[in-house]
């Protein structure tokens, strides 16, 4: 990560999403990660109290989905990514 950042002139790089979220300066976040990790990353991001845009799927069961999205409407927005749809690929 650090070598890639240095090669491309990226001033700040993080070894993990946990390390990144530990920084206090975020005004808003985009959660766009592997589907299996989305609920965990989203839960941590929402704990920061800043607006979050998250790609679906948000969670893998209804109970967790409801818990994660039981936030003020201005804190979490769910995006619907269609990049793998056949019609989009064509």
ABEGO torsion letter per residue (X at the ends): XAAAAAAAGBABBBABAAAAAABAABABBBBBBBAAAAAAAAAAAAAAGBBBBBBOBABABAAAAAAAABBBAAABBBBBBAAABAAAAX
